[in-house]
Amino acid sequence: MRIKHWFYTVPLRLRSLFRHSQVEQELNEELRYHIERQTEELIAKGMTEEEARYAALRALGGIEQRKEECRDMRRVNYIDDLLRDLRYAGRNLRRNPGFAALSILIMALGIGANTAVFSVVNAVLLKPLSYHDPDRIVTLSNASMTREAPTALSKQVSIPDFEDWQAQSSSFEAMAYYASRETAVILGSTPEYARVSSVSPDFFRVFAVEPLVGRSFTPEETMRGSSGAAMISYTYWQAHFGGDPRALGQTVRISRPRSIVGVLPPGFRFPNNTDIWVSAVGPAGSRGGQNFLSVGRLKTRVPLEQAQAEMTAIARRLEQQFPETNRGRSVAITRLMDEMVGNVRLTLYLLLGSVTVVLLIACANTATLLLAKASTRVREVALRAALGASRKRIARQLVTENLLLALVAGLAGLVLAYWGSKTLVALAPADVPRLAEASIDRWVLGFTIGMSVITSLLFGSVPAFYASKVELSDALKQGGTRIASGGRMAGIRGLLVVVQIALAVTLVCASGLLIKSFVALHNVALGFQPQNVLVMRATVPAPPSVGVARTRQFFSDMLAQLAKTPGVVAAGATMAPPGYVDSTGAYLLDQLPAKPEDWSRAPSVVLSVAAPGTFAALGIPLKSGRDFSESDTLDSPFVAVVNEALVRKSFPNQNPLGRTIFCPFDSFQGMRIIGVVGDVRQRGPEREPMPECYMPHGQHAFNGATLSLVVRTTGDPNALTQTLRRLAHENTPDVPMKFTTMEAMLYENVAAPRFRTVLFAVFAGLAVCLAMAGIYGVMAFTVGRRSNEIGLRIALGASTGSVVRLILGQGLALAGIGLVLGLAASIASTRLLRTMLFQVQPNDPTVYLAVALLVGLVTLAAGYLPASRAAKIDPVVALRQE
Amino acid sequence: MTTLISVTKGEYMSKPTDLVQGTLDLLILKILALEPLHGWAVGQRLKQVSGDVLQVSDGSLYPALHKLEQEGWITAEWKPSENNRRAKFYSLTRLGRKELEKEAANWNRLSTAISRVVKLKEA
């Protein structure tokens, strides 16, 4: 009924609003017609034309009154009023272009920065994952209770464990494991890198995703030992086949040929922007071989806690059943969304918080500006009130003005945000999930509008309150030049400035801590020399049976040729260049343990396979013993090089050289320690070095038939790229390559701290500028208001210095209060930053001291102009103004 | 519905019978249910059918028409009138027909009740 009603009435209301002149004209015409007919009627009854016309008009009782009554029936008066208010507000803003531009700029900065950050927060944290029923998708990860958690690798699970979980649990609709790797893919004859994920049979059921074209894997294709098939992402399909359905049946070579059987719908690229999915058909491996990640879909109405309880019980059973591998191992169930955004959530929310602080400062700033304007408008407001406008009507008028200001600022902010959002995405670390989806969508738009409305209330409330207190008689008597309540207004302005300074101080403190910590991060001893090192990642595409030998040969040949290449200082090859960990494991010394369960108590170690020359190329110092050599092959005794962290842990005051170490990577064979090298921060500059065991590439396999060539050069390392590409092509044409430099990798390693440091610094800078403008404003206002008094002081012999002190003293007093409040707030709030700080405590006194100094300097700078103006006041002029 | 006020306005007009508020709506709806008419003709028709008992002032007619139109009960169309000039003709909508039925039923109830009270024999 209501809906049907609206069907008739809404178009009419819209018509009344937007075709206003037409509606009016029709009303005129309708009434005119009435009068004409009535006149004719009365003439027919014998009246003269004039009499008839007058009678017709009289019967209507006043055309304008009737029109007004008809208009009232349209029920859009409040909108009419609003439009009138808006027109009036627009005129008002245009009359004060300087004020309008300044306040719009300030608010646009605040709203724009907020919108930009929110667009990222929205894309990364708020939008639900674009899978069917995403809340039911969870990750199942290994939760080791005994070992320290060294890397993300430790979350991985083994196939036998997974199969037991799957068989014994009942909370899941589907469960799957997967592993993902950037590897060599040959399509036709061109080798290139693509993201390939091998997945277990139920993988697509977990995400409830169906192929867009073609089919999913058949049961035969998912059997162990099958030749396997491949499914490709929509993006890969478009890029390599132009969306041609004939892609189906084509062959891609990923270590062996596989036939493309299906294309997944756009948007599905789990995990890590996968290009190609293959079914995991390798051997199940051992319970200790934790090489896969696991996901599951909860059954409907099974809460996460219930699934967790069930899995904990299963893990406990497995622990008892297989103590040698599973002791201390449990399972952690986490929602996929939480797992994906876990690392960035705090950063993004802190950024949103800091940018909100900037907006609050902008509001306080604009409120000060409005307050200054309000004092000149007191007369206008009083006049309107005297002419009968109700307080409510005046308040509505003022609110409309503020709203218009905020909405214009919001619009300008949106433009800033569009640009800011792009900048944020470009600045952000590459591993932030779903960042590319950040855009100005309707949620962001709604946020901006909401922000504008809220801010208009925030900055408008103080002046509106002030205006509502205006005493009519006072204001009209005063003639608008001076205001009785000037003292109280100065108080409000002072308060607003204190708030601005306090807020700015908290941001500057946080930013200072992050900057100090970022500097510390840059000064940390990495343990290697990143300058002038070219890194070439290469993968030899071949079935695992021959792949290792071919890869080894390829890199040995490359190294031999590089040794003769001019401009090369040293060259090596490693499975994991510093900053990335490829494999972790455990180690034992001297002899293999009698009981297999002793492995579960063995210390953790980073495992790395390296070619001779790697330490020299990376600038890792050899502390004792020797580097690997080309003669360390499968036919010679197994050897290893360990780092000092391992020596400190396991050989305190002993000589490790000649001792035997067992690190099950691809074999249980013991290795003689032949050298000790300096520690490298393997997990990026933020984290302490772990014990590491290097194994020669001549004696071990390497993950994914992939190594990274590291070449130290005399000049710009990038200059060598073409030479390396040519050499590689001459050796093996089907090897895909990726070039980077050690410095670029390091840059990526600190992308997250850089992102937050830069943004906090920008927001803090913005806050300081706004606060500075606030201090300036309040001091200039004081000088203006007290010019008589100052003139009098000067006339009575006050020195220039004492006048300057008077003015600056006021500014410094406000700044001092703001500083104290801000520092107190900082001490309370910077604890939130704790996990983001590196070698810096949240209440670092030097940072706080520097902030205090900065605030003092900024206040003096902001106060310079007003103070010097005060000092130049001519007492004669000032006193004559009275 | 029960508040009694005069729908005729203006002091210099004769007020033969005050109408119960809403009754004018009912009358207009009923008249328009018979055939689409323009404003002036609605006024004329009212006088005709009520034998001049119900005199609705011209002044109150138009606001009432506009109100009914805004409610969606009647709809307007510009057409040539019987003397070949453009006039605004009102006609009943489907919603208006329902409203008419409802109002008419209300009116019947009310008038029956009132006449029952009026006919009570005095002791």
Interface residues (C-beta under 8 A of the other chain):
Chain A: K4 H5 F7 Y8 T9 L12 R13 E26 E29 E30 L31 Y33 H34 E36 R37 Q38 E40 A56 R58 A59 L60 G61 G62 Q65 R66 E69 C70 D72 M73 R74 R75
Chain B: K9 G10 Y12 M13 H38 G39 W40 S57 D58 G59 Y62 P63 H66 K67 E69 Q70 E71 G72 T75 W78 S81 N83 R85 R86 A87 K88 T93 L95
